Amino acid sequence: MAKEFVLKDYLKNGIRVLSYKYSGPSEAFNLVRIPRPDNWPNRRVKWVAPCNKCKVLFERSGLQADHIEPIIPVTGWPEAPRSSLYEHNRGPDMNVLVYRCFVKPTDYQMLCKPCHKEKSKRENEKRQQIRTSSKL
């Protein structure tokens, strides 16, 4: 049995895959990078950058480019406009996903992995609170 085709899931996955090739996160790192300190343990590294939250210096591999405005709105997705394309797959407006994935380098902040994980956790908790309160 073939898996049911769900347009929104297909589009969401495709957009996310394309966003990994986007240069915005690398450009965001270049905006805040500084030459590594002389006492930096890895002598092959040329550049480091501070985490925007904890201010500790990290190599590029220790940082993640975080969307300042979350890709998935904390308040939820707006509904897609009525269209024959969405007739059987009514749901989130995928244009919002496109515009939120591909933002200017200045719309990113560099966060270390623990700070990024904590920020994402807080955003998810807010989403859950909103979903729970809207069901009451």
Contact map, one row per residue, 1 for C-alpha under 8 A:
1110000000000000000000000000000000000000000000000000000000000000000000000000000000000000000000000000000000000000000000000000000000000000
1111000000000000000000000000000000000000000000000000000000000000000000000000000000000000000000000000000000000000000000000000000000000000
1111100000000000000000000000000000000000000000000000000000000000000000000000000000000000000000000000000000000000000000000000000000000000
0111110000000000000000000000000000000000000000000000000000000000000000000000000000000000000000000000000000000000000000000000000000000000
0011111001000000000000000000000000000000000000000000000000000000000000000000000000000000000000000000000000000000000000000000000000000000
0001111111000000000000000000000000000000000000000000000000000000000000000000000000000000100000000000000000000000000000000000000000000000
0000111111100000000000000000000000000000000000000000000000000000000000000000000000000100100000000000000000000000000000000000000000000000
0000011111110000000000000000000000000000000000000000000000000000000000000000000000000000101101000000000000000000000000000000000000000000
0000011111111000000000000000000000000000000000000000000000000000000000000000000000000000000000000000000000000000000000000000000000000000
0000111111111100000000000000000000000000000000000000000000000000000000000000000000000000000000000000000000000000000000000000000000000000
0000001111111110000000000000000000000000000000000000000000000000000000000000000000000000000001000000000000000000000000000000000000000000
0000000111111111000000000000000000000000000000000000000000000000000000000000000000000000000001001000000000000000000000000000000000000000
0000000011111111100000000000000000000000000000000000000000000000000000000000000000000000000000000000000000000000000000000000000000000000
0000000001111111110000000000000000000000000000000000000000000000000000000000000000000000000000000000000000000000000000000000000000000000
0000000000111111111000000000000000000000000000000000000000000000000000000000000000000000000000001100100000000000000000000000000000000000
0000000000011111111100000000000000000000000000000000000000000000000000000000000000000000000000000000100000000000000000000000000000000000
0000000000001111111110000000000000000000000000000000000000000000000000000000000000000000000000000000000000000000000000000000000000000000
0000000000000111111111000000000000000000000000000000000000000000000000000000000000000000000000000000000000000000000000000000000000000000
0000000000000011111111000000000000000000000000000000000000000000000000000000000000000000000000000000110000000000000000000000000000000000
0000000000000001111111000000000000000000000000000000000000000000000000000000000000000000000000000000000000000000000000000000000000000000
0000000000000000111111100000000000000000000000000000000000000000000000000000000000000000000000000000000000000000000000000000000000000000
0000000000000000011111111000000000000000000000000000000000000000000000000000000000000000000000000000010000000000000000000000000000000000
0000000000000000000011111110000000000000000000000000000000000000000000000000000000000000000000000000000000000000000000000000000000000000
0000000000000000000001111111000000000000000000000000000000000000000000000000000000000000000000000000011110000000000000000000000000000000
0000000000000000000001111111100000000000000000000000000000000000100000000000000000000000000000000000000010010000000000000000000000000000
0000000000000000000000111111110000000000000000000000000000000000100000000000000000000000000000000000000000000000000000000000000000000000
0000000000000000000000111111111000000000000000000000000000000000000000000000000000000000000000000000000010000000000000000000000000000000
0000000000000000000000011111111100000000000000000000000000000000100000000000000000000000000000000000000011011100000000000000000000000000
0000000000000000000000001111111110000000000000001000000000010000100000000000000000000000000000000000000000000100000000000000000000000000
0000000000000000000000000111111110000000000000000000000000000000000000000000000000000000000000000000000000000000000000000000000000000000
0000000000000000000000000011111110000000000000000000000000000000000000000000000000000000000000000000000000000000000000000000000000000000
0000000000000000000000000001111111000000000000001100000000000000000000000000000000000000000000000000000000000000000000000000000000000000
0000000000000000000000000000111111100000000000111100000000000000000000000000000000000000000000000000000000000000000000000000000000000000
0000000000000000000000000000000111110000000000111000000000000000000000000000000000000000000000000000000000000000000000000000000000000000
0000000000000000000000000000000011111000000001110000000000000000000000000000000000000000000000000000000000000000000000000000000000000000
0000000000000000000000000000000001111101000011110000000000000000000000000000000000000000000000000000000000000000000000000000000000000000
0000000000000000000000000000000000111111000000000000000000000000000000000000000000000000000000000000000000000000000000000000000000000000
0000000000000000000000000000000000011111000000000000000000000000000000000000000000000000000000000000000000000000000000000000000000000000
0000000000000000000000000000000000001111100000000000000000000000000000000000000000000000000000000000000000000000000000000000000000000000
0000000000000000000000000000000000011111111000000000000000000000000000000000000000000000000000000000000000000000000000000000000000000000
0000000000000000000000000000000000000011111000000000000000000000000000000000000000000000000000000000000000000000000000000000000000000000
0000000000000000000000000000000000000001111110000000000000000000000000000000000000000000000000000000000000000000000000000000000000000000
0000000000000000000000000000000000000001111111000000000000000000000000000000000000000000000000000000000000000000000000000000000000000000
0000000000000000000000000000000000000000011111000000000000000000000000000000000000000000000000000000000000000000000000000000000000000000
0000000000000000000000000000000000010000011111110000000000100000000000000000000000000000000000000000000000000000000000000000000000000000
0000000000000000000000000000000000110000001111110000000000000000000000000000000000000000000000000000000000000000000000000000000000000000
0000000000000000000000000000000011110000000011111000000000110000000000000000000000000000000000000000000000000000000000000000000000000000
0000000000000000000000000000000011110000000011111100000011110000000000000000000000000000000000000000000000000000000000000000000000000000
0000000000000000000000000000100111000000000000111110000011110000000000000000000000000000000000000000000000000100000000000000000000000000
0000000000000000000000000000000110000000000000011111011111000000000000000000000000000000000000000000000000000110000000000000000000000000
0000000000000000000000000000000000000000000000001111111111000010000000000000000000000000000000000000000000000111000000000000000000000000
0000000000000000000000000000000000000000000000000111111000000000000000000000000000000000000000000000000000001110000000000000000000000000
0000000000000000000000000000000000000000000000000011111000000000000000000000000000000000000000000000000000000010001000000000000000000000
0000000000000000000000000000000000000000000000000111111100000000000000000000000000000000000000000000000000000000001000000000000000000000
0000000000000000000000000000000000000000000000000111111110000000000000000000000000000000000000000000000000000000000000000000000000000000
0000000000000000000000000000000000000000000000000110011111000000000000000000000000000000000000000000000000000000000000000000000000000000
0000000000000000000000000000000000000000000000011110001111100000000000000000000000000000000000000000000000000000000000000000000000000000
0000000000000000000000000000000000000000000000011110000111111110000000000000000000000000000000000000000000000001000000000000000000000000
0000000000000000000000000000000000000000000010111000000011111110000000000000000000000000000000000000000000000000000000000000000000000000
0000000000000000000000000000100000000000000000111000000001111111000000000000000000000000000000000000000000000000000000000000000000000000
0000000000000000000000000000000000000000000000000000000001111111000000000000000000000000000000000000000000000000000000000000000000000000
0000000000000000000000000000000000000000000000000000000001111111000000000000000000000000000000000000000000000001100000000000000000000000
0000000000000000000000000000000000000000000000000010000001111111100000000000000000000000000000000000000000000111100000000000000000000000
0000000000000000000000000000000000000000000000000000000000011111110000000000000000000000000000000000000000000111100100000000000000000000
0000000000000000000000001101100000000000000000000000000000000011111000000000000000000000000000000000000000011110000000000000000000000000
0000000000000000000000000000000000000000000000000000000000000001111100000000000000000000000000000000000000011110000100000000000000000000
0000000000000000000000000000000000000000000000000000000000000000111111100000000000000000000000000000000000111000000000000000000000000000
0000000000000000000000000000000000000000000000000000000000000000011111000000000000000000000000000000000000111000000000000000000000000000
0000000000000000000000000000000000000000000000000000000000000000001111101000000000000000000000000001000000100000000000000000000000000000
0000000000000000000000000000000000000000000000000000000000000000001111111100000000000000000000000001000000000000000000000000000000000000
0000000000000000000000000000000000000000000000000000000000000000001011111000000000000000000000001001100000000000000000000000000000000000
0000000000000000000000000000000000000000000000000000000000000000000001111101100000000000000000001001000000000000000000000000000000000000
0000000000000000000000000000000000000000000000000000000000000000000011111111100000000000000000000000000000000000000000000000000000000000
0000000000000000000000000000000000000000000000000000000000000000000001011111000000000000000000000000000000000000000000000011011000000000
0000000000000000000000000000000000000000000000000000000000000000000000001111100000000000000000000000000000000000000000000000001001000000
0000000000000000000000000000000000000000000000000000000000000000000000011111110000000000000000000000000000000000000000000000001000000000
0000000000000000000000000000000000000000000000000000000000000000000000011011111000000000000110010000000000000000000000000000000000000000
0000000000000000000000000000000000000000000000000000000000000000000000000001111100000000000110010000000000000000000000000000000000000000
0000000000000000000000000000000000000000000000000000000000000000000000000000111110000000011110000000000000000000000000000000000000000000
0000000000000000000000000000000000000000000000000000000000000000000000000000011111000100011111000000000000000000000000000000000000000000
0000000000000000000000000000000000000000000000000000000000000000000000000000001111100000000010000000000000000000000000000000000000000000
0000000000000000000000000000000000000000000000000000000000000000000000000000000111110110000000000000000000000000000000000000000000000000
0000000000000000000000000000000000000000000000000000000000000000000000000000000011111110000000000000000000000000000000000000000000000000
0000000000000000000000000000000000000000000000000000000000000000000000000000000001111110000000000000000000000000000000000000000000000000
0000000000000000000000000000000000000000000000000000000000000000000000000000000000111111100000000000000000000000000000000000000000000000
0000001000000000000000000000000000000000000000000000000000000000000000000000000101111111111000000000000000000000000000000000000000000000
0000000000000000000000000000000000000000000000000000000000000000000000000000000001111111110000000000000000000000000000000000000000000000
0000000000000000000000000000000000000000000000000000000000000000000000000000000000001111110000000000000000000000000000000000000000000000
0000011100000000000000000000000000000000000000000000000000000000000000000000000000001111111000000000000000000000000000000000000000000000
0000000000000000000000000000000000000000000000000000000000000000000000000000001100000111111100000000000000000000000000000000000000000000
0000000100000000000000000000000000000000000000000000000000000000000000000000001100000100111110000000000000000000000000000000000000000000
0000000100000000000000000000000000000000000000000000000000000000000000000000111100000000011111000000000000000000000000000000000000000000
0000000000000000000000000000000000000000000000000000000000000000000000000000111110000000001111111000000000000000000000000000000000000000
0000000100110000000000000000000000000000000000000000000000000000000000000000000100000000000111111100000000000000000000000000000000000000
0000000000000000000000000000000000000000000000000000000000000000000000000000000000000000000011111110000000000000000000000000000000000000
0000000000000000000000000000000000000000000000000000000000000000000000000000110000000000000011111111000000000000000000000000000000000000
0000000000010010000000000000000000000000000000000000000000000000000000110000000000000000000011111111100000000000000000000000000000000000
0000000000000010000000000000000000000000000000000000000000000000000000000000000000000000000001111111110000000000000000000000000000000000
0000000000000000000000000000000000000000000000000000000000000000000000000000000000000000000000111111111000000000000000000000000000000000
0000000000000000000000000000000000000000000000000000000000000000000011110000000000000000000000011111111000000000000000000000000000000000
0000000000000011001000000000000000000000000000000000000000000000000000100000000000000000000000001111111000000000000000000000000000000000
0000000000000000001001010000000000000000000000000000000000000000000000000000000000000000000000000111111100000000000000000000000000000000
0000000000000000000000010000000000000000000000000000000000000000000000000000000000000000000000000011111110110000000000000000000000000000
0000000000000000000000010000000000000000000000000000000000000000000000000000000000000000000000000000011111110000000000000000000000000000
0000000000000000000000011011000000000000000000000000000000000000000000000000000000000000000000000000001111110000000000000000000000000000
0000000000000000000000000001000000000000000000000000000000000000000000000000000000000000000000000000000111111000000000000000000000000000
0000000000000000000000000000000000000000000000000000000000000000001110000000000000000000000000000000001111111000000000000000000000000000
0000000000000000000000001001000000000000000000000000000000000000111100000000000000000000000000000000001111111100000000000000000000000000
0000000000000000000000000001000000000000000000000001000000000000111100000000000000000000000000000000000001111110000000000000000000000000
0000000000000000000000000001100000000000000000001111000000000011110000000000000000000000000000000000000000011111000000000000000000000000
0000000000000000000000000000000000000000000000000111100000000011110000000000000000000000000000000000000000001111101100000000000000000000
0000000000000000000000000000000000000000000000000010000001000111000000000000000000000000000000000000000000000111111100000000000000000000
0000000000000000000000000000000000000000000000000000000000000111000000000000000000000000000000000000000000000011111110000000000000000000
0000000000000000000000000000000000000000000000000000000000000000000000000000000000000000000000000000000000000001111111000000000000000000
0000000000000000000000000000000000000000000000000000110000000000000000000000000000000000000000000000000000000011111111100000000000000000
0000000000000000000000000000000000000000000000000000000000000001010000000000000000000000000000000000000000000011111111110000000000000000
0000000000000000000000000000000000000000000000000000000000000000000000000000000000000000000000000000000000000000111111111000000000000000
0000000000000000000000000000000000000000000000000000000000000000000000000000000000000000000000000000000000000000011111111100000000000000
0000000000000000000000000000000000000000000000000000000000000000000000000000000000000000000000000000000000000000001111111110000000000000
0000000000000000000000000000000000000000000000000000000000000000000000000000000000000000000000000000000000000000000111111111000000000000
0000000000000000000000000000000000000000000000000000000000000000000000000000000000000000000000000000000000000000000011111111100000000000
0000000000000000000000000000000000000000000000000000000000000000000000000000000000000000000000000000000000000000000001111111110000000000
0000000000000000000000000000000000000000000000000000000000000000000000000100000000000000000000000000000000000000000000111111111000000000
0000000000000000000000000000000000000000000000000000000000000000000000000100000000000000000000000000000000000000000000011111111100000000
0000000000000000000000000000000000000000000000000000000000000000000000000000000000000000000000000000000000000000000000001111111110000000
0000000000000000000000000000000000000000000000000000000000000000000000000100000000000000000000000000000000000000000000000111111111000000
0000000000000000000000000000000000000000000000000000000000000000000000000111000000000000000000000000000000000000000000000011111111100000
0000000000000000000000000000000000000000000000000000000000000000000000000000000000000000000000000000000000000000000000000001111111110000
0000000000000000000000000000000000000000000000000000000000000000000000000000000000000000000000000000000000000000000000000000111111111000
0000000000000000000000000000000000000000000000000000000000000000000000000010000000000000000000000000000000000000000000000000011111111100
0000000000000000000000000000000000000000000000000000000000000000000000000000000000000000000000000000000000000000000000000000001111111110
0000000000000000000000000000000000000000000000000000000000000000000000000000000000000000000000000000000000000000000000000000000111111111
0000000000000000000000000000000000000000000000000000000000000000000000000000000000000000000000000000000000000000000000000000000011111111
0000000000000000000000000000000000000000000000000000000000000000000000000000000000000000000000000000000000000000000000000000000001111111
0000000000000000000000000000000000000000000000000000000000000000000000000000000000000000000000000000000000000000000000000000000000111111
0000000000000000000000000000000000000000000000000000000000000000000000000000000000000000000000000000000000000000000000000000000000011111
